[in-house]
């Protein structure tokens, strides 16, 4: 997300926060009540919200990568430059040849 400048919007942050609150709430209910049925219900609800949030985030990142001009529709790989960056950088040998061609020839006497 950092390399492609993909940012979360405030709605994403609220959903993530809600998921975290549900997880903490389910832990508190499990620790401080003897009602296993209520604790399980809260735990399952928190897990469901977490999985749904995670799936939505993955789908959003996938959509943004597929439609990003920098990636050209391909997932970036660790350690490899983005396709647009590879196309933009000149070859080292071509750069040397151009430098040699532009350098003036000076004859020593």
N, C-alpha and C positions, 0 to 999 in steps of 0.2 A: 504494500500500500504506500510505503514511503517513496519507493523509487518511481512510482507512477503518479504520485501526488493525488491519491484517492483518499478522501477524507470522509469521516462519518458526519451525518447531519444531526441536529439536536434530537430529532425523533428517534434515531438509532440509539443515542445515548440514554434516552428515557426508557426505551425498551430493555436495554442492557441493565440499567439500574433497577427496573422493576423485577427482572429475572433474579438479580442478586438479592434484592429484598425478600423475594419469595423463598430463596434458598436459606437465608438467615432465619426467616420466620418458621420454616419447616424444622430447622435444627432446634430452635427455641421450643417449639411445641413438643418435639420428641423428648427434649431434656426435662421440661418442666410440667408435663402432664402424664397421667397414667393411661390416657385414652389412646390405645394403639391404632384404633380405626381412624381417628382424627389425624394422628401423626402420619399414618400411611397416606391418607388422602392429600394432606398438604405436601408430603414428599413427592407423590406422583404428579401433583399439579405443578410443583416447582420444576420437576424433571421435564415435564411436557413443555412448559414455557421455555426452559433452557434449550431443549432440542429444536423447538420451533424457531427461536431466535437465532440459533446457530445456522439452521438451514437457510433462513432468510438472508443472513449475512453472507454466507457462501454463494448464494444465488446472485446477490447484488455484486459481489466482487467478480464473479465469473462474467456477468453482463458487462461490467466496466472494463474488464481486460479484453473481452472479445470486441468491444467497440472503441478501444483506445487506439489513437493513431500511432503512439510510440511502440506498442506491441505488435501491431498489424494482425491482431486476432490470435496471437500465440501467447501461451503462458510463459512468463520469464523464468529462466533457470538460474539457480544459484551459481554465481561466478562467471556467468556469460553476460556480455553487454546486450542491451535491447537491440532488435533488428534495425531500427532506424538509426541508432548510434553507430552500428557497424557500417552501414551504408554511407554515413556522413564522414567517417574518418578516412583519410587517404592512406594508401599503402606506403610503407616505409621506403621501399625501393623506388617508387615513383617520385617521392619527395626528394630523395637523394639525386636522382637523375635531373630533376628540374633545377635543383640547387647548382649542380655542376654545369648545366647548360647556361644558367644566368650569370655565373661567375666570369668576370673578364679575364682574359688570358694576358698575362704580363710576361714579357720576355726579359730575361736577365742578360746583361752585356758584360 
